[in-house]
Amino acid sequence: LLQSDWNAAIADFNAALRTDPSDTSAYYWLALAKLGAGSFADAAGDAKRYIAANVDDADGYLLDAQIEVKLGNAAEARASATNALRHYRILNDDGGAAKAQALLDSLGTEGSHR
């Protein structure tokens, strides 16, 4: 997507949250849009808000891990990717587990859980 598309998405998700602050899924999509727009610190805050409300959501942890990688926070990225991997395995989601494992592998052997 173009930068303007990310900015429009951010505006739309912010509007959705103003309309219904209890719609925590909007925080996931807002974090994804901010990641795409390069607003990594803001994206991290939204991802963490989403995870706080959806503690069993593997996709939320994986998104948080991807954002933490962009911020250069390897330890935080490992922790979130490990949580994502654990939740994907609980769900028997091999595709999601492979994505989380690949992210862990890219961060080095520390924290890798095969």
PyMOL commands that set and color helices and strands:
alter all, ss='L'
color gray80, all
select helices_A, chain A and resi 3-19+25-37+40-53+58-71+74-90+94-106
alter helices_A, ss='H'
color red, helices_A
deselect
rebuild
show_as cartoon
